[in-house]
Amino acid sequence: MDAKFIGRAKLTKQGQLTLPQEGRQDLKIGSKCEVYWYRLNDVLVLVKDLVNPKELAAFVFNKKKRKQ
């Protein structure tokens, strides 16, 4: 997994954020798209599609699934 800095966003008094244009373009997020937020420890992750939180954590923290 390669990390890429996209930009920063400032939270408004109303609790709104603007996603940086480069990130929207990279992920093909249009004005009608929904995005999903997950909190993993102290990391806030934005994803384009709903995912299993355990699989997301494994992906973000680069953990291999253990065979049972």
Long-range contacts (C-beta under 8 A, 24 or more apart in sequence): 1-59, 1-60, 1-62, 19-46
